[in-house]
Amino acid sequence: MLQVAVIRENKEDIIKRLAKRNIDATEMINEAITLDEDRKALQTKLDNTKAESNAISKEIGNLFKSGEAQKANLLKEKTTQLKETIKTLEQQLNDKVDALTELLYKIPNVPHESVPKGNSEEDNEEIYNEGDIPELHSNAQPHWELAKKYDIIDFELGNKITGAGFPVYKGKGARLQRALIAYFLDKNTAEGYTEYQLPHLVNEASCYGTGQLPDKDGQMYHDSRDDLYLIPTAEVPGTNVFRNVLLNEVELPIGITGYTPCFRREAGSYGAHVRGLNRLHQFDKVEIIRVEHPNNSYKAFDGMIEHVKGILRELKLPFRILKLCGGDATFASAMTYDFEVFSTAQDRWLEISSVSNFETYQANRLKLRFKNSDGKNELCHTLNGSSLALPRVLAGILENYQTENGIKIPEVLVPYTGFDMIS
């Protein structure tokens, strides 16, 4: 979340930049400043009252020692009144702090100054495009037909077992899925990321820490009995590894990677654009997460972009990169680039990765800090990216690598699959 001191010092700029998200944040920003002023006034009053009470208590002790019990008892009545005042002030202060925190949780991150203003994905900027779109044979099919033809993904069986959006991978489909996970993890660890096996359920504090709550409340699967959430992305448990952590500056940067299934309720609408693997309630994803010094985070951001580029080049999939506009960026992101692969059979682009810099927004929620060279505590920057989300990568491979005789396996994956063709 945003720091109140930063809001106070940069009020007009923050309001202006939040307008890129199509939000008039004037009222929220003014209210945050007012609540903080009230909080500080109550804190000062509370501190002064406690100081007065302590001074009187000391004086009472001295009076009893000097035999002036009557004066001491009169002052004891005043300390009783002060204790009641302190109790009232503490409750008022707690209420004010809670109100301020609740408001700050509702204010999204401020977009980076280079983020374009826009309402939706239609306003995103294409900044990079690479790869040749293959020419398919005349009988080419979308991946959901190929999955049925070669019996590698069973959507109907998943629907029977659980419901729509929970596919069952079979035979070479399951092995290809496993191969992609292993390949992505190997690429990430070779780049210096430490592999973690992370929980698939998280507590409420973890969801608040990364910004899923309160923004995504209702879009995650929630177990009310234990008050746990199924993770929508490995970003949540992975970033919360560093919640309430104070690092030394020499420990930065830190990079971790992990594979998890991901669970999302918002499967959405109907039609070809959400058929098959295009949008699921459960899917697999490999994530990369970085904790960076504020001075280095955008250099690290560029490095993450190049890393994902390298993976897609090895898979030989045509792809493009979009800089998301303010209206399409996630709640906690300061800047996000989306990667999309081109599905020739569907004649459309499919999102397969988002790489985001959150600057200090998540770190402030997480209380993730480092001790700088001056010995002062400073908020870290956090970043994360999909490396990669499997469903649409798999869809792109099935569709773009199909031939009349079967589906070729990208050369880089053959050592992982143990076969070079699905037929």
MISERO-20756 format. One record per residue (C-alpha): residue in one letter; x, y, z; residue number from 0. Coordinates in steps of 0.05 Angstrom, whole numbers, plus 5000, padded with zeros to 4 digits. Each point is the difference from the previous one (the first is absolute). Example, Ala and Ser with C-alpha at 12.3 -4.5 7.8 and 13.67 -1.06 7.14 Angstrom:
- A, 5246, 4910, 5156, 0
- S, 5027, 5069, 4987, 1
! end
This chain:
- M, 5000, 5000, 5000, 0
- L, 5020, 5072, 4993, 1
- Q, 5038, 5034, 5057, 2
- V, 4963, 5058, 5032, 3
- A, 5064, 5042, 5001, 4
- V, 5007, 4989, 4925, 5
- I, 4927, 5018, 4988, 6
- R, 5008, 5064, 5040, 7
- E, 5063, 5022, 4964, 8
- N, 4976, 4981, 4930, 9
- K, 4925, 5010, 5005, 10
- E, 4987, 5033, 4932, 11
- D, 5047, 4954, 4962, 12
- I, 4968, 4938, 5031, 13
- I, 4930, 5023, 4982, 14
- K, 5024, 5016, 4929, 15
- R, 5033, 4932, 4990, 16
- L, 4942, 4961, 5031, 17
- A, 4956, 5034, 4947, 18
- K, 5036, 4954, 4950, 19
- R, 4960, 4945, 5032, 20
- N, 4936, 5040, 4986, 21
- I, 4994, 5015, 5074, 22
- D, 4986, 5067, 5031, 23
- A, 5038, 4988, 5064, 24
- T, 4993, 5071, 5027, 25
- E, 4950, 4982, 5054, 26
- M, 5038, 4938, 5023, 27
- I, 5067, 5036, 5002, 28
- N, 4971, 5059, 5039, 29
- E, 4966, 4953, 5049, 30
- A, 5065, 4962, 5011, 31
- I, 5036, 5064, 5017, 32
- T, 4944, 5023, 5046, 33
- L, 4998, 4932, 5036, 34
- D, 5076, 5003, 5009, 35
- E, 4996, 5070, 5029, 36
- D, 4946, 4977, 5048, 37
- R, 5042, 4939, 5018, 38
- K, 5061, 5044, 5015, 39
- A, 4958, 5048, 5042, 40
- L, 4972, 4943, 5041, 41
- Q, 5069, 4969, 5008, 42
- T, 5027, 5066, 5026, 43
- K, 4942, 5008, 5048, 44
- L, 5008, 4929, 5024, 45
- D, 5075, 5008, 5010, 46
- N, 4990, 5065, 5039, 47
- T, 4946, 4969, 5043, 48
- K, 5044, 4940, 5016, 49
- A, 5058, 5046, 5016, 50
- E, 4955, 5040, 5047, 51
- S, 4975, 4936, 5033, 52
- N, 5071, 4974, 5010, 53
- A, 5023, 5066, 5029, 54
- I, 4942, 5001, 5049, 55
- S, 5012, 4928, 5020, 56
- K, 5072, 5018, 5016, 57
- E, 4976, 5060, 5040, 58
- I, 4951, 4956, 5039, 59
- G, 5057, 4953, 5019, 60
- N, 5041, 5059, 5025, 61
- L, 4941, 5027, 5041, 62
- F, 4988, 4933, 5034, 63
- K, 5074, 4997, 5017, 64
- S, 4998, 5069, 5031, 65
- G, 4937, 4984, 5041, 66
- E, 4952, 5043, 4959, 67
- A, 4948, 4945, 4990, 68
- Q, 4941, 5047, 4993, 69
- K, 5031, 5037, 4941, 70
- A, 5021, 4933, 4970, 71
- N, 4929, 4972, 5003, 72
- L, 4972, 5062, 4966, 73
- L, 5050, 4990, 4943, 74
- K, 4981, 4926, 4995, 75
- E, 4930, 5022, 4981, 76
- K, 5029, 5040, 4943, 77
- T, 5042, 4940, 4976, 78
- T, 4936, 4958, 4999, 79
- Q, 4968, 5052, 4954, 80
- L, 5062, 5002, 4957, 81
- K, 5000, 4924, 4993, 82
- E, 4929, 5004, 4974, 83
- T, 5020, 5054, 4951, 84
- I, 5060, 4959, 4977, 85
- K, 4955, 4940, 4989, 86
- T, 4952, 5042, 4958, 87
- L, 5057, 5031, 4960, 88
- E, 5030, 4932, 4986, 89
- Q, 4935, 4975, 4973, 90
- Q, 4990, 5062, 4957, 91
- L, 5072, 4994, 4975, 92
- N, 4990, 4926, 4982, 93
- D, 4936, 5016, 4964, 94
- K, 5034, 5055, 4960, 95
- V, 5059, 4955, 4983, 96
- D, 4952, 4945, 4977, 97
- A, 4961, 5049, 4957, 98
- L, 5064, 5027, 4968, 99
- T, 5027, 4930, 4987, 100
- E, 4934, 4977, 4969, 101
- L, 4999, 5061, 4955, 102
- L, 5073, 4990, 4978, 103
- Y, 4985, 4928, 4983, 104
- K, 4948, 5025, 4950, 105
- I, 5046, 5049, 4963, 106
- P, 5035, 4965, 4942, 107
- N, 5073, 5009, 4984, 108
- V, 5022, 5062, 4963, 109
- P, 5018, 4984, 4928, 110
- H, 5071, 5014, 4977, 111
- E, 5004, 5066, 4963, 112
- S, 5012, 4964, 4934, 113
- V, 4936, 4958, 5005, 114
- P, 4949, 5023, 4948, 115
- K, 4931, 5022, 5020, 116
- G, 4944, 4955, 4976, 117
- N, 4936, 4964, 5016, 118
- S, 5011, 4928, 4979, 119
- E, 5045, 4952, 4961, 120
- E, 4982, 5038, 4937, 121
- D, 5044, 5057, 5025, 122
- N, 5062, 4958, 5015, 123
- E, 5063, 5016, 4960, 124
- E, 5036, 4946, 4959, 125
- I, 5074, 5013, 5012, 126
- Y, 5031, 4937, 4970, 127
- N, 4984, 4945, 4950, 128
- E, 5042, 4940, 4981, 129
- G, 4993, 4934, 4962, 130
- D, 4969, 4976, 4936, 131
- I, 4928, 4977, 5001, 132
- P, 4999, 4929, 4971, 133
- E, 4958, 4981, 4940, 134
- L, 4957, 4942, 5020, 135
- H, 4970, 4945, 4956, 136
- S, 4929, 5007, 4975, 137
- N, 4971, 4954, 5053, 138
- A, 5032, 5036, 5060, 139
- Q, 4958, 5000, 5063, 140
- P, 4997, 5039, 5066, 141
- H, 5032, 4966, 5060, 142
- W, 4934, 4975, 5031, 143
- E, 4987, 4959, 4937, 144
- L, 5072, 4976, 4998, 145
- A, 4995, 4980, 5074, 146
- K, 4940, 4956, 4983, 147
- K, 5030, 4973, 4936, 148
- Y, 5065, 4976, 5034, 149
- D, 4967, 4985, 5068, 150
- I, 5049, 5044, 5039, 151
- I, 4952, 5047, 5038, 152
- D, 4930, 4981, 5022, 153
- F, 4957, 5061, 5014, 154
- E, 4936, 4959, 5008, 155
- L, 5031, 4954, 5052, 156
- G, 5024, 5060, 5040, 157
- N, 4930, 5028, 4997, 158
- K, 4972, 4934, 5027, 159
- I, 5051, 4996, 5057, 160
- T, 4997, 5074, 5021, 161
- G, 4968, 5047, 4950, 162
- A, 5017, 5045, 4941, 163
- G, 5070, 5028, 5001, 164
- F, 5035, 4939, 5031, 165
- P, 5030, 4959, 4943, 166
- V, 5031, 4931, 5006, 167
- Y, 5067, 4991, 4965, 168
- K, 5013, 4930, 4975, 169
- G, 5058, 4960, 4971, 170
- K, 5046, 5042, 4958, 171
- G, 4959, 5062, 5019, 172
- A, 5017, 4989, 5073, 173
- R, 5073, 4986, 4983, 174
- L, 5004, 5063, 4957, 175
- Q, 4971, 5040, 5058, 176
- R, 5051, 4971, 5048, 177
- A, 5056, 5013, 4950, 178
- L, 4981, 5074, 4995, 179
- I, 5001, 5007, 5075, 180
- A, 5069, 4968, 5006, 181
- Y, 5027, 5040, 4942, 182
- F, 4975, 5066, 5028, 183
- L, 5029, 4985, 5069, 184
- D, 5067, 4980, 4970, 185
- K, 5003, 5064, 4959, 186
- N, 4984, 5042, 5062, 187
- T, 5049, 4966, 5046, 188
- A, 5054, 5005, 4947, 189
- E, 4987, 5075, 5001, 190
- G, 5014, 5002, 5075, 191
- Y, 4931, 4992, 5030, 192
- T, 4994, 4954, 5060, 193
- E, 4946, 4948, 4993, 194
- Y, 4946, 4997, 5054, 195
- Q, 4943, 4951, 5011, 196
- L, 4945, 5044, 5026, 197
- P, 4933, 4989, 5036, 198
- H, 4938, 5000, 4956, 199
- L, 4957, 5031, 5054, 200
- V, 5015, 5065, 5036, 201
- N, 4972, 5040, 5058, 202
- E, 4965, 5067, 4996, 203
- A, 5062, 5039, 5020, 204
- S, 5037, 4971, 4940, 205
- C, 4944, 5023, 4953, 206
- Y, 5002, 5070, 5029, 207
- G, 5076, 5000, 4995, 208
- T, 5002, 4993, 4925, 209
- G, 4936, 5040, 4985, 210
- Q, 4952, 4945, 4982, 211
- L, 4957, 5024, 5059, 212
- P, 4957, 5039, 5003, 213
- D, 5003, 5012, 4925, 214
- K, 4989, 4928, 4977, 215
- D, 4953, 4979, 5056, 216
- G, 4948, 4953, 4970, 217
- Q, 5046, 4980, 4942, 218
- M, 5040, 4950, 5041, 219
- Y, 4977, 4933, 5027, 220
- H, 4992, 5007, 5075, 221
- D, 4994, 4947, 5054, 222
- S, 4959, 5036, 5053, 223
- R, 5010, 4946, 5054, 224
- D, 5076, 5010, 5003, 225
- D, 5000, 5069, 4968, 226
- L, 5049, 4980, 4946, 227
- Y, 5003, 5018, 4927, 228
- L, 5020, 4957, 4941, 229
- I, 5056, 5039, 4965, 230
- P, 4983, 5037, 4936, 231
- T, 5075, 5002, 4984, 232
- A, 5066, 4980, 5032, 233
- E, 5013, 5074, 5008, 234
- V, 4959, 4998, 5064, 235
- P, 5038, 4947, 5040, 236
- G, 5066, 5016, 4966, 237
- T, 5000, 5074, 5017, 238
- N, 4974, 4987, 5070, 239
- V, 5063, 4960, 5014, 240
- F, 5027, 5070, 5014, 241
- R, 4943, 5028, 5042, 242
- N, 5025, 5035, 5064, 243
- V, 5073, 4990, 4978, 244
- L, 5056, 5049, 5010, 245
- L, 5057, 4986, 4952, 246
- N, 5071, 5027, 4997, 247
- E, 5015, 5039, 4937, 248
- V, 5054, 4950, 4980, 249
- E, 4947, 4945, 4996, 250
- L, 4966, 5035, 4941, 251
- P, 4980, 4980, 4948, 252
- I, 4961, 4937, 5016, 253
- G, 4967, 4958, 4947, 254
- I, 4956, 4939, 5010, 255
- T, 4960, 4956, 4953, 256
- G, 4946, 4948, 5012, 257
- Y, 4949, 4957, 4966, 258
- T, 4928, 4998, 5027, 259
- P, 4931, 4986, 4975, 260
- C, 4958, 5064, 5000, 261
- F, 4927, 5007, 5016, 262
- R, 4954, 5055, 4975, 263
- R, 4925, 5006, 5004, 264
- E, 4991, 5051, 4945, 265
- A, 4997, 4954, 4940, 266
- G, 4953, 5051, 4970, 267
- S, 4961, 5001, 4935, 268
- Y, 4985, 4951, 4944, 269
- G, 5025, 4992, 4929, 270
- A, 5062, 4977, 4962, 271
- H, 5045, 5051, 5036, 272
- V, 4991, 4961, 5065, 273
- R, 4995, 4930, 4972, 274
- G, 5047, 4944, 5017, 275
- L, 5063, 5024, 5034, 276
- N, 4987, 5074, 4987, 277
- R, 4970, 5012, 5069, 278
- L, 4999, 4952, 5058, 279
- H, 4982, 4996, 5074, 280
- Q, 5062, 4958, 5014, 281
- F, 5065, 5004, 4961, 282
- D, 5074, 4991, 5010, 283
- K, 5051, 5057, 5001, 284
- V, 5073, 5010, 5015, 285
- E, 5015, 5067, 5032, 286
- I, 5062, 5043, 5010, 287
- I, 5002, 5050, 5058, 288
- R, 5053, 5052, 5016, 289
- V, 5015, 5043, 5060, 290
- E, 5042, 5059, 4978, 291
- H, 5034, 5063, 5023, 292
- P, 4957, 5059, 4977, 293
- N, 5058, 5026, 4958, 294
- N, 5005, 4935, 4960, 295
- S, 4928, 4977, 4993, 296
- Y, 4988, 5025, 4929, 297
- K, 5065, 4971, 4976, 298
- A, 4977, 4934, 5031, 299
- F, 4932, 5010, 4966, 300
- D, 5035, 5005, 4932, 301
- G, 5040, 4937, 5017, 302
- M, 4936, 4962, 5015, 303
- I, 4971, 5022, 4932, 304
- E, 5063, 4974, 4965, 305
- H, 4996, 4935, 5038, 306
- V, 4929, 4985, 4978, 307
- K, 5019, 5021, 4928, 308
- G, 5055, 4947, 5002, 309
- I, 4952, 4945, 5020, 310
- L, 4951, 5017, 4944, 311
- R, 5057, 5003, 4950, 312
- E, 5022, 4930, 5019, 313
- L, 4928, 4975, 4994, 314
- K, 4998, 5035, 4932, 315
- L, 4932, 5031, 5012, 316
- P, 4982, 5067, 4968, 317
- F, 4988, 5050, 5055, 318
- R, 4989, 5073, 5015, 319
- I, 5007, 5044, 5061, 320
- L, 4949, 5051, 5023, 321
- K, 5009, 5057, 5050, 322
- L, 4934, 5001, 5038, 323
- C, 4962, 5065, 5006, 324
- G, 4978, 5025, 5068, 325
- G, 4930, 4973, 4993, 326
- D, 5023, 4929, 4984, 327
- A, 5057, 4994, 5050, 328
- T, 4991, 4960, 5064, 329
- F, 4981, 5035, 5065, 330
- A, 5069, 4995, 5032, 331
- S, 5044, 5010, 4939, 332
- A, 5039, 5063, 4983, 333
- M, 5017, 4973, 4931, 334
- T, 4982, 4935, 4964, 335
- Y, 5021, 4970, 4934, 336
- D, 4958, 4943, 4971, 337
- F, 5028, 4947, 4954, 338
- E, 4954, 4969, 4949, 339
- V, 5011, 4942, 4952, 340
- F, 4964, 4996, 4933, 341
- S, 4953, 4942, 4991, 342
- T, 4997, 4988, 4925, 343
- A, 4942, 4951, 5005, 344
- Q, 4958, 5050, 5039, 345
- D, 5029, 5061, 4963, 346
- R, 5009, 5038, 5065, 347
- W, 5050, 5020, 5052, 348
- L, 5000, 4962, 5067, 349
- E, 5029, 5030, 5063, 350
- I, 5052, 4954, 5031, 351
- S, 5038, 5044, 5049, 352
- S, 4996, 5064, 5040, 353
- V, 5063, 5032, 5028, 354
- S, 4988, 5055, 5052, 355
- N, 5039, 5048, 5043, 356
- F, 4961, 5018, 5064, 357
- E, 5054, 5048, 5025, 358
- T, 4987, 5010, 5076, 359
- Y, 4925, 4985, 4997, 360
- Q, 5002, 4927, 5022, 361
- A, 5061, 5011, 5044, 362
- N, 4963, 5052, 5041, 363
- R, 4943, 4951, 5011, 364
- L, 5049, 4944, 5015, 365
- K, 5046, 5042, 5044, 366
- L, 5057, 4976, 4956, 367
- R, 5060, 5044, 5012, 368
- F, 5075, 5002, 4995, 369
- K, 5052, 5037, 5042, 370
- N, 5036, 5048, 4953, 371
- S, 5072, 5023, 5004, 372
- D, 4981, 5056, 5047, 373
- G, 4970, 4950, 5049, 374
- K, 4928, 5022, 4985, 375
- N, 4943, 4954, 4983, 376
- E, 4974, 5008, 4929, 377
- L, 4944, 4965, 4961, 378
- C, 5021, 4950, 4947, 379
- H, 4971, 4995, 4930, 380
- T, 4964, 4936, 4980, 381
- L, 4991, 4972, 4930, 382
- N, 4969, 4937, 4971, 383
- G, 4987, 4967, 4934, 384
- S, 4970, 4938, 4969, 385
- S, 5055, 4956, 4973, 386
- L, 4954, 4974, 4975, 387
- A, 4925, 4987, 5005, 388
- L, 4990, 4932, 4969, 389
- P, 4930, 4995, 4970, 390
- R, 5008, 5050, 4944, 391
- V, 5073, 4981, 4987, 392
- L, 4975, 4929, 4992, 393
- A, 4944, 5024, 4955, 394
- G, 5050, 5039, 4958, 395
- I, 5045, 4939, 4993, 396
- L, 4943, 4953, 4981, 397
- E, 4972, 5048, 4948, 398
- N, 5064, 5029, 4970, 399
- Y, 5038, 4934, 4998, 400
- Q, 4944, 4959, 4970, 401
- T, 5012, 4963, 4935, 402
- E, 4956, 4953, 4959, 403
- N, 5036, 4942, 5033, 404
- G, 4997, 5024, 5072, 405
- I, 5028, 5053, 5047, 406
- K, 5074, 5012, 5001, 407
- I, 5034, 5013, 5067, 408
- P, 5045, 5061, 5004, 409
- E, 5071, 4977, 4996, 410
- V, 5019, 5029, 5067, 411
- L, 4946, 4959, 5035, 412
- V, 5018, 4932, 4970, 413
- P, 5051, 4983, 5054, 414
- Y, 4945, 5012, 5051, 415
- T, 4943, 4964, 4965, 416
- G, 5039, 4940, 4973, 417
- F, 4961, 5005, 4934, 418
- D, 5000, 5048, 4941, 419
- M, 4929, 4990, 4973, 420
- I, 4929, 4992, 5024, 421
- S, 4962, 4958, 4950, 422
! end
